[in-house]
């Protein structure tokens, strides 16, 4: 609908294109977000809530209350700004930027924009009224000395820190908590009478009663005492509280799931394709407990037919149910070492929705026809009922298909023909993937092995074999098909987008490569294939790991968004997450959109509109980062505990990061990282070169560069700070020998 002048439109009688969707949400529907934005844009001036209500002829009390809540939600999500005149106006994305606050231990911070553009720097003064993970609206205030955009806070949209974990301190008349989360630089002042039974130096949980302002720190009270020292397992409890991870099921949800039984009722299996005789199998790690996906493959005259069957979570988790509200709140399962906080209750995550062997399960299937060159020529989605024929592990499949283990092959002889077709298809698709330019960096993941009383015995590398890569390839293919299907239907959806490197990062990368005599193809817009050509050309170099690390750091972070911006890392124009609805909320949203299409319903009647997907995308992205940060905190603490009795010992390592204050070293075969502070280096003045990722000695000519091998000694381990300090075991030989100066004649 095109609006030309105010006289053109009577909004009280304008048909809302999303009226059907709103009617399903509300008994007495109100205008959609889209129509409200259209009204304010059409009027060309800020409007008060009463004016908006009058424009749409809203009079009933429940409608007025629903409108109030919607406008507040649009304000919180950065779609509208509530100005000093108490009116709502549009947020001009060129002047005002909504995003999430990322705090820093030194008091400054950044705004990570919702649109995925480069972060804006926030000075300590701008950070005063903010806490890490808040949402704010900022304007671009200028460019700092480092060329970064600086932000000035216009409005705080949402407060997301309501409690902190830390140590309690009492000094004179002041009592305060120093947060364990180092993204929060401010201490929490404890109000008089708010200490309870907590004592000096104890680890406590403080509830924030008053958020910070420009002139005052946050004020809180102690609501829990965790103890003097961290007992085994308490590091996870601290992370749960520090990051406010939902980990208790609400009573309403528990009441809602009471009728669920461990077996799928016969009535739910009706009107579905029966795949119970098809030899679908799950392939996962040895310690996996929930099984999202099962696969099956057979040869066809022109290539292969691949079935990717995914647990039908959307059948059980109905829109706006208590299950749905909690799943949306969590957005993702959180995986700590030896403990999981699931997105869904166990009766679903490990039961009804888990594709366990030899039991009937509901699933949504992506059927793919793939040609001899590994290209998908046709795909479709349908609802089915299945029974997994085996629960296989990556190691078992690799032993059978790669190593030729005869004993295992005999054990699974009925499945072997189809497993061999899976492997044959994978090898063809692998070639297609490489030709497309999809990235495949060799990053090192580790696993912590615990002994008695949850003490770490060792940290071991996770080895990815061909079975891992096979499943990964088929999941990517199904995800790609889901995005293509929903795009073709023009459905509101959440995509997984991964943009290419920004202009600044690309310039730094090319400068760094130039110093090594290397170049990245593609000019100002390199493709994933250009990246992979470079990776292939350096694989035999001793500094290949260094170069690959810098390449990875030039990338943007992947996020969820309805925008069709493609996935740079996978070299795909469109990509969605479809294959893990048990543990990721975006996958559940994709399932709902696909089912809406399969049922032949119009796009306009879908429960979610594009503005809803924008909001959900930001929420899911933020909760994904929250889960990653919490997990990283726990792993850092555990690694510090592991190193406590190793102070004074020497280890070989690799420089993993270089900063202006020193460099970080990852210990070889131990996979623990610590800092060599610049004050512990040789008697020289070192200059930090960010472009070449090195510290350069002014007098000696000694350089320390990302990827260099060094021998270090453990000098200090700080559990509270989760930091390990190293010093060089002996002053290293110069990385770059100083040039001999010619004597002037």
C-alpha positions in Angstrom: 0.0 0.0 0.0 1.5 3.4 -1.0 0.7 6.5 1.0 0.9 9.8 -0.8 -0.8 12.3 1.5 -2.6 12.5 4.8 -5.9 12.8 2.9 -5.4 9.4 1.2 -5.8 7.2 4.2 -8.4 6.8 7.0 -6.5 4.5 9.3 -9.6 3.7 11.3 -11.0 1.9 8.2 -7.6 0.8 6.7 -7.4 -3.0 6.4 -4.5 -4.3 8.4 -2.7 -6.8 6.1 -1.9 -8.8 9.3 -5.4 -8.7 10.8 -5.7 -12.4 10.7 -2.5 -12.9 12.6 -3.6 -10.3 15.2 -7.0 -12.0 15.5 -5.2 -15.3 16.5 -3.1 -13.4 19.1 -5.9 -11.3 20.7 -9.5 -11.9 21.4 -10.1 -8.2 20.7 -7.4 -7.5 18.1 -5.3 -4.3 17.8 -3.3 -2.9 14.9 -0.1 -4.7 14.0 3.4 -3.2 14.5 3.6 -2.7 10.8 0.5 -0.6 10.6 1.5 1.5 13.6 4.8 2.3 12.0 3.0 3.1 8.8 0.7 5.5 10.6 3.5 7.5 12.3 5.5 7.6 9.0 2.4 8.8 7.2 1.7 11.6 9.7 5.3 12.7 9.6 5.4 13.8 13.3 5.5 12.2 16.7 2.1 10.9 18.0 0.8 10.3 21.5 -0.8 7.1 22.6 -4.2 8.7 22.6 -3.7 10.0 19.1 -2.7 6.5 17.9 -5.7 5.0 19.6 -8.0 7.6 18.0 -6.5 7.0 14.5 -7.5 3.4 14.8 -10.8 4.0 16.6 -9.7 1.9 19.6 -12.0 2.5 22.6 -12.4 -0.8 24.5 -10.3 -0.9 27.7 -8.6 -4.2 26.8 -7.7 -2.7 23.4 -6.2 0.4 24.9 -4.2 -1.7 27.4 -3.0 -4.0 24.6 -1.9 -0.9 22.6 0.0 0.5 25.6 1.9 -2.8 26.0 2.6 -3.0 22.2 3.9 0.6 22.1 6.2 -0.1 25.1 7.4 -3.3 23.5 8.2 -1.4 20.2 10.0 1.2 22.3 12.0 -1.5 24.1 12.9 -3.2 20.8 14.2 0.1 19.3 11.4 0.5 16.7 10.0 3.6 18.4 11.4 6.4 20.6 9.3 7.9 23.4 10.4 11.6 23.4 10.3 14.2 26.1 7.0 15.4 24.8 5.6 12.0 25.7 5.0 11.1 22.1 6.2 8.2 20.0 8.4 8.9 16.9 10.2 6.6 14.4 13.8 5.6 15.0 15.8 6.9 12.1 18.4 4.1 11.5 20.8 6.6 10.0 20.9 8.8 13.1 19.9 6.5 15.9 21.2 3.0 16.5 19.7 0.4 18.7 21.8 -2.4 20.1 23.2 -4.4 23.0 25.7 -3.0 25.5 29.0 -4.8 25.9 30.8 -3.7 29.0 34.6 -3.8 29.6 36.5 -4.2 32.9 38.2 -0.9 32.4 34.9 1.1 32.5 34.4 1.8 28.8 32.1 -0.3 26.6 30.6 -0.8 23.1 27.2 -0.9 21.5 26.7 -4.0 19.3 24.0 -2.8 16.8 21.0 -5.0 16.1 21.6 -4.5 12.3 25.0 -6.3 12.5 27.0 -3.1 11.6 30.3 -2.3 13.3 30.3 -1.7 17.1 30.3 1.8 18.5 32.7 2.8 21.3 31.1 4.1 24.6 33.3 6.2 26.8 33.4 5.5 30.6 31.1 8.6 31.0 28.6 7.1 28.6 28.8 3.8 30.3 28.0 5.3 33.8 24.2 4.7 33.6 24.6 1.3 31.8 25.4 -2.2 32.7 26.7 -5.0 30.5 23.9 -6.6 28.3 21.5 -3.7 28.6 19.9 -2.5 25.4 20.2 1.2 24.5 19.6 3.6 21.7 22.6 5.7 20.8 23.5 8.4 18.2 26.9 8.6 16.5 28.8 11.3 18.4 32.0 11.3 16.4 35.1 9.3 15.5 37.8 8.5 18.1 41.6 8.5 17.6 41.4 4.8 16.6 38.9 5.5 13.8 36.0 3.9 15.7 32.5 5.4 15.8 31.7 6.8 19.2 28.2 6.6 20.6 26.2 8.9 22.9 23.3 7.3 24.8 20.0 8.7 23.8 17.8 6.3 25.7 18.1 3.0 27.7 15.7 0.6 26.1 15.9 -2.4 28.4 17.6 -3.4 31.6 18.9 -6.9 31.4 21.0 -7.2 34.6 18.9 -7.7 37.7 21.4 -9.5 39.9 25.1 -10.0 40.2 27.4 -12.6 41.8 30.6 -11.4 43.5 32.6 -10.9 46.7 31.3 -8.7 49.5 33.5 -6.0 50.9 33.0 -3.7 53.9 35.1 -0.5 54.2 34.3 2.1 56.8 30.6 3.0 56.3 30.4 1.4 52.8 29.4 -2.1 51.9 29.7 -3.2 48.2 29.9 -6.2 46.0 32.6 -6.5 43.3 31.0 -8.5 40.4 32.5 -11.7 39.3 31.5 -10.9 35.7 34.4 -8.7 34.5 32.1 -7.1 31.9 30.6 -5.2 34.8 33.1 -2.6 35.9 30.8 -0.9 38.5 30.6 -2.2 42.1 27.2 -2.7 43.6 26.6 -0.5 46.7 24.6 -2.4 49.3 21.9 -0.4 51.0 21.7 -0.2 54.8 20.2 -3.3 56.3 20.6 -5.1 53.0 23.6 -7.3 54.0 21.7 -9.9 55.9 24.0 -12.6 57.3 26.7 -12.1 54.7 30.2 -11.6 55.9 33.3 -9.8 54.6 34.9 -11.7 51.6 32.1 -14.1 51.0 30.7 -14.9 47.6 27.2 -13.5 47.4 24.3 -12.8 45.1 23.2 -9.2 45.1 19.8 -8.2 43.7 19.9 -4.8 42.0 17.2 -2.5 43.5 18.2 0.7 41.7 19.9 0.7 38.3 22.9 3.0 37.8 22.5 6.6 36.7 25.0 9.1 35.3 25.9 10.2 38.9 25.4 7.1 41.0 26.4 3.4 41.1 23.8 0.7 41.2 22.3 -0.1 44.6 21.3 -3.6 45.8 20.8 -6.0 48.6 22.2 -9.5 49.4 19.7 -12.2 48.5 22.0 -15.3 48.8 25.3 -16.3 50.4 27.2 -18.8 48.4 30.2 -19.3 50.7 33.9 -18.4 51.3 35.4 -20.6 48.6 34.2 -22.3 45.5 33.3 -26.0 46.2 33.2 -28.4 43.3 30.4 -27.5 40.9 29.9 -24.1 42.4 31.5 -22.4 39.4 28.4 -23.4 37.4 26.1 -22.2 40.1 27.9 -18.8 40.0 27.7 -18.6 36.2 23.9 -19.4 36.3 23.3 -16.5 38.7 25.8 -14.2 37.2 24.3 -14.5 33.7 20.8 -14.9 35.0 20.3 -18.1 33.2 16.8 -19.5 33.6 17.2 -22.9 35.2 14.0 -23.6 37.1 10.8 -24.7 35.4 7.8 -22.5 36.4 4.9 -24.2 38.2 2.6 -23.3 35.3 4.8 -25.2 32.9 5.1 -28.2 35.1 1.3 -28.3 35.4 1.0 -28.0 31.6 3.3 -31.0 30.8 1.6 -33.3 33.4 -0.6 -35.1 30.8 2.5 -36.0 28.6 3.3 -39.7 28.5 6.6 -41.3 27.6 5.2 -42.8 24.4 3.7 -41.0 21.4 -0.1 -41.5 21.4 -1.5 -43.2 18.3 -3.7 -40.2 17.5 -0.6 -38.1 16.9 0.7 -40.5 14.3 -2.3 -40.0 12.0 -2.0 -38.2 8.7 1.7 -38.5 8.7 4.0 -40.4 6.3 5.0 -43.7 7.9 8.8 -44.1 7.8 9.1 -46.7 10.5 10.5 -49.3 8.2 13.1 -46.9 6.7 16.5 -47.5 8.2 16.9 -44.0 9.7 19.8 -43.8 12.2 21.1 -41.2 14.6 24.9 -40.4 14.7 26.1 -38.4 17.7 28.8 -38.2 20.3 29.2 -40.9 23.0 27.9 -38.5 25.7 24.9 -37.2 23.7 21.5 -37.5 25.5 19.1 -35.8 23.1 18.9 -36.8 19.5 17.5 -34.1 17.2 18.3 -35.7 13.8 18.4 -39.0 12.0 19.6 -39.7 8.4 19.0 -42.2 5.6 20.4 -42.4 2.1 19.8 -44.5 -1.0 21.2 -44.5 -4.5 19.0 -43.4 -7.4 19.7 -43.6 -11.1 20.8 -39.9 -11.2 22.5 -39.7 -7.8 21.1 -40.1 -4.2 18.0 -39.5 -2.2 18.8 -38.2 1.3 16.3 -38.1 4.2 17.1 -35.8 7.1 14.5 -36.4 9.8 14.3 -33.8 12.6 12.4 -34.2 15.9 9.0 -32.6 15.6 9.2 -30.2 18.6 6.6 -27.9 17.2 4.0 -30.6 17.6 4.5 -30.5 21.4 5.5 -26.9 22.0 2.4 -24.9 20.9 2.6 -21.1 20.2 2.1 -19.1 23.4 1.9 -22.1 25.6 3.9 -22.1 28.9 6.4 -24.4 27.2 6.8 -21.9 24.4 7.2 -18.9 26.7 9.9 -20.6 28.7 11.7 -21.9 25.5 11.6 -18.4 24.1 13.0 -17.0 27.3 15.9 -19.5 27.3 16.4 -19.5 23.5 19.1 -22.2 23.7 20.3 -25.1 25.8 23.5 -24.2 27.8 26.2 -26.8 27.7 28.6 -26.7 30.7 31.3 -29.4 31.3 29.2 -32.4 32.4 26.0 -30.5 33.0 23.3 -29.1 30.7 20.6 -26.5 31.3 18.1 -27.6 28.6 15.8 -25.4 26.6 12.9 -27.9 27.1 12.0 -30.2 30.1 13.5 -33.7 30.1 10.3 -35.5 29.2 10.6 -33.7 25.9 14.4 -33.1 25.4 15.4 -36.7 26.4 12.0 -38.3 25.8 9.2 -37.6 23.4 11.2 -35.3 21.1 14.5 -37.3 21.2 14.9 -39.7 18.3 15.8 -42.7 20.6 16.3 -46.1 19.0 13.4 -48.5 18.4 10.6 -46.2 19.6 8.0 -44.3 17.5 8.8 -40.6 17.2 7.1 -37.7 15.4 9.4 -35.9 13.0 9.6 -33.3 10.2 11.5 -34.6 7.2 13.6 -32.8 4.6 13.8 -35.1 1.6 16.6 -34.1 -0.8 17.5 -35.4 -4.3 21.2 -34.9 -5.0 22.9 -35.4 -8.4 26.3 -37.0 -9.2 28.0 -33.7 -8.7 26.7 -33.2 -5.2 24.1 -30.5 -6.1 20.6 -30.5 -4.6 18.2 -30.7 -7.6 14.9 -31.1 -5.6 13.7 -31.0 -2.0 10.5 -31.2 -0.1 9.3 -31.2 3.5 6.7 -33.4 5.2 5.4 -34.6 8.5 6.3 -38.2 9.4 6.4 -40.9 12.1 9.7 -42.8 12.4 11.6 -45.3 14.5 15.4 -45.0 14.7 17.0 -48.3 13.7 20.2 -47.6 15.7 21.9 -45.0 18.0 25.4 -44.8 16.4 28.4 -42.7 17.5 30.8 -40.7 15.4 33.6 -43.1 16.4 31.7 -46.2 15.5 30.7 -44.9 12.1 34.3 -43.7 11.4 35.7 -47.1 12.3 33.3 -48.9 10.0 33.4 -46.5 7.0 37.0 -45.2 7.2 39.0 -47.8 9.1 37.1 -50.9 7.9 36.4 -52.3 11.3 35.0 -55.8 10.5 33.6 -56.5 13.9 31.5 -53.4 14.0 30.5 -53.8 10.3 29.2 -57.3 11.2 27.3 -55.9 14.2 25.5 -53.4 11.9 25.5 -55.4 8.7 21.9 -54.7 7.9 22.7 -50.9 8.0 26.0 -51.1 6.2 24.7 -50.6 2.6 22.9 -47.4 3.5 25.8 -46.2 5.7 28.1 -46.7 2.7 25.8 -44.6 0.5 25.8 -41.9 3.2 29.6 -41.9 3.0 29.7 -42.0 -0.8 27.3 -39.0 -0.9 29.3 -37.1 1.7 32.5 -37.4 -0.4 30.8 -36.1 -3.5 29.2 -33.2 -1.5 32.5 -32.4 0.1 34.0 -31.7 -3.3 31.0 -29.5 -4.1 31.4 -27.7 -0.8 35.1 -27.0 -1.6 34.3 -25.7 -5.1 31.7 -23.4 -3.6 34.3 -22.0 -1.3 32.6 -22.9 2.0 35.1 -22.3 4.8 36.6 -25.2 6.8 39.1 -23.9 9.3 40.9 -26.4 11.5 40.0 -24.9 14.9 41.0 -26.9 18.0 38.2 -27.8 20.5 38.9 -29.4 23.8 37.1 -31.5 26.4 37.6 -31.5 30.1 38.0 -35.0 31.8 37.0 -35.1 35.4 38.2 -37.4 38.2 37.1 -37.8 41.8 35.3 -34.9 43.5 35.1 -33.2 40.1 38.8 -32.5 39.9 40.2 -32.1 36.4 42.3 -35.1 35.4 43.2 -33.8 32.0 42.1 -31.6 29.1 42.0 -33.4 25.7 41.5 -32.3 22.1 38.3 -33.2 20.3 39.2 -34.9 17.1 36.7 -34.4 14.2 36.6 -37.4 12.0 34.8 -38.0 8.7 31.6 -39.1 10.6 31.4 -35.6 12.3 31.9 -34.0 8.9 29.4 -36.2 7.2 26.6 -35.3 9.6 27.6 -31.6 9.6 27.4 -31.6 5.8 23.9 -33.1 5.7 22.6 -30.8 8.4 24.0 -27.8 6.4 22.2 -29.1 3.3 18.9 -29.5 5.1 19.2 -26.0 6.7 19.9 -24.5 3.3 16.8 -26.2 1.9 14.7 -24.9 4.7 15.8 -21.3 4.0 15.2 -21.7 0.3 11.7 -23.2 0.9 10.6 -20.3 3.2 12.1 -17.7 0.9 10.1 -19.1 -2.0 6.9 -18.9 0.1 7.8 -15.3 1.2 7.3 -16.3 4.9 8.5 -14.3 7.9 11.4 -16.3 9.2 14.6 -16.2 11.1 17.7 -16.7 9.1 21.2 -17.4 10.3 23.2 -14.6 8.7 27.0 -14.2 8.6 28.3 -11.1 6.8 31.7 -10.8 5.2 34.5 -8.7 6.8 34.0 -5.0 7.3 36.1 -2.6 5.3 38.3 -1.8 8.3 39.0 -5.4 9.2 39.7 -6.2 5.6 42.2 -3.4 5.4 44.0 -4.6 8.5 44.0 -8.2 7.2 45.5 -7.2 3.9 48.2 -5.1 5.5 49.1 -8.0 7.8 49.2 -10.5 4.8 51.2 -8.0 2.8 54.0 -8.0 5.5 54.2 -11.8 5.0 54.3 -11.6 1.2 50.8 -12.9 0.9 47.6 -11.5 -0.7 43.9 -12.1 -0.5 42.0 -12.2 -3.8 38.7 -10.5 -4.5 39.7 -6.9 -4.2 37.4 -4.9 -1.9 34.9 -7.7 -1.8 36.7 -11.1 -1.3 34.6 -14.2 -1.5 34.7 -17.2 0.7 36.5 -19.0 -2.1 39.3 -16.3 -2.0 39.7 -17.1 1.7 39.9 -20.8 1.1 42.4 -20.4 -1.8 44.6 -18.5 0.6 44.2 -21.2 3.4 45.1 -23.9 0.8 48.3 -22.0 -0.3 49.6 -21.7 3.3 48.9 -25.1 4.7 52.5 -26.2 4.6 53.9 -23.0 6.2 55.1 -23.1 9.8 53.0 -20.0 10.5 49.8 -21.4 8.9 48.1 -21.5 12.3 48.9 -17.8 12.9 47.6 -16.8 9.4 44.4 -18.9 9.9 43.8 -17.3 13.3 44.0 -13.8 11.8 41.7 -14.8 8.9 39.1 -16.0 11.4 39.3 -12.8 13.5 38.6 -10.7 10.4 35.1 -12.3 10.2 31.8 -10.9 11.6 29.9 -12.8 14.2 26.9 -14.9 12.9 23.5 -13.7 14.2 19.8 -14.5 13.7 17.8 -12.0 11.6 15.0 -12.0 9.0 17.2 -10.1 6.6 18.4 -11.9 3.5 22.1 -11.2 3.8 23.5 -14.7 3.2 26.0 -16.8 5.1 29.6 -15.8 4.2 31.3 -18.6 5.9 29.3 -21.3 4.2 29.2 -19.4 0.9 25.4 -19.5 0.8 22.8 -16.9 -0.2 20.4 -18.0 2.4 20.7 -20.2 5.4 18.4 -21.1 8.3 18.7 -23.3 11.4 16.2 -26.2 11.1 18.0 -29.3 12.5 18.2 -28.7 16.3 14.7 -27.6 17.6 15.3 -29.4 20.9 18.1 -27.1 21.9 17.6 -23.9 19.7 14.5 -21.7 19.6 15.2 -20.3 16.0 14.9 -23.9 14.7 11.5 -24.2 16.3 10.4 -21.0 14.6 11.6 -22.3 11.3 9.6 -25.6 11.9 6.5 -23.5 12.6 6.9 -21.5 9.4 7.3 -24.7 7.3 4.3 -26.4 8.9 2.2 -23.2 8.2 3.1 -23.6 4.5 2.5 -27.3 4.5 -1.0 -26.7 5.9 -1.7 -24.4 3.0 -2.4 -21.3 5.1 -1.9 -17.8 3.8 1.3 -15.9 4.8 -0.7 -13.1 6.4 -2.2 -15.5 8.9 1.1 -16.6 10.3 1.4 -15.8 14.0 4.7 -13.9 13.5 5.3 -10.9 11.3 8.7 -9.6 10.2 8.9 -7.1 13.1 8.3 -10.1 15.5 11.2 -11.9 13.8 13.5 -8.9 14.1 12.8 -8.9 17.9 13.1 -12.6 18.3 16.3 -12.6 16.2 17.9 -10.1 18.5 16.8 -12.0 21.6 18.0 -15.4 20.3 21.4 -13.9 19.3 21.8 -12.2 22.7 20.9 -15.4 24.6 23.2 -17.4 22.4 26.1 -15.0 23.3 25.0 -15.2 27.0 25.2 -19.0 26.9 28.7 -18.8 25.3 29.9 -16.3 27.8 28.7 -18.3 30.8 30.2 -21.5 29.4 33.5 -19.7 28.7 33.6 -18.4 32.3 33.1 -21.8 33.8 35.8 -23.4 31.6 38.2 -20.5 32.5 37.6 -21.1 36.2 38.1 -24.9 35.8 41.3 -24.4 33.9 42.6 -22.0 36.6 41.8 -24.6 39.3 43.6 -27.2 37.2 46.7 -25.0 37.1 46.8 -24.1 40.8 49.3 -26.8 41.7 51.5 -26.1 38.7 52.9 -22.8 39.8 56.6 -22.8 39.0 56.4 -25.4 36.3 57.5 -24.7 32.7 55.6 -25.4 29.5 56.0 -24.9 25.8 53.3 -22.8 24.2 52.2 -20.7 21.2 51.4 -17.0 21.3 47.6 -16.9 20.8 47.0 -13.2 21.1 49.0 -10.0 21.3 47.9 -6.8 23.0 49.4 -3.5 24.1 49.9 -4.9 27.6 51.5 -8.2 26.7 50.7 -11.4 24.9 48.7 -14.5 25.7 50.2 -18.0 25.4 48.3 -21.2 24.9 50.2 -24.1 26.5 50.9 -27.0 24.1 49.1 -30.3 25.0 47.5 -28.6 28.1 45.2 -26.2 26.2 45.3 -23.6 28.9 45.9 -19.9 28.2 47.7 -17.3 30.3 49.2 -13.8 30.0 52.9 -12.8 29.8 52.6 -9.2 30.9 54.7 -6.6 29.1 56.4 -5.7 32.4 57.9 -9.3 32.5 59.6 -9.0 29.2 63.3 -8.2 28.5 64.6 -4.8 29.5 63.3 -2.9 26.5 60.5 -0.7 25.5 58.0 -2.6 23.3 55.7 -1.1 20.8 52.4 -2.8 20.0 51.6 -3.2 16.3 47.9 -4.1 16.0 48.1 -4.7 12.2 50.9 -7.2 12.3 49.8 -8.7 15.7 53.2 -8.2 17.4 55.1 -6.4 20.1 58.3 -4.9 18.7 61.3 -4.2 20.9 62.7 -0.7 20.4 66.3 -1.3 21.4 66.9 -5.0 21.2 64.9 -5.7 18.0 63.2 -8.7 19.7 59.7 -9.2 18.4 56.9 -11.3 19.8 54.3 -12.2 17.2 51.0 -14.1 17.1 51.8 -17.8 16.4 55.4 -17.7 17.8 56.6 -20.6 19.9 57.7 -19.7 23.5 58.6 -21.5 26.7 56.9 -20.1 29.8 56.8 -20.6 33.5 53.5 -20.4 35.6 54.0 -17.6 38.1 50.4 -16.9 39.4 46.9 -18.3 39.3 44.0 -16.1 40.4 40.7 -18.0 40.8 38.6 -14.9 41.5 39.9 -13.1 38.4 40.0 -16.4 36.3 43.5 -15.4 35.2 46.8 -17.2 34.8 50.1 -15.2 34.7 53.2 -16.6 32.9 56.7 -15.3 32.5 59.2 -16.4 29.8 61.2 -19.3 31.1 64.3 -17.7 29.7 64.6 -14.6 27.5 63.8 -15.8 24.0 66.1 -15.4 21.1 65.2 -12.5 18.9 62.3 -13.2 16.5 63.8 -10.5 14.2 67.5 -9.8 14.7 68.4 -6.2 14.9 70.0 -4.8 11.9 73.7 -3.9 12.2 74.2 -0.2 11.9 76.8 1.0 9.5 79.4 3.2 11.0 79.4 6.6 9.2 82.7 7.3 7.5 
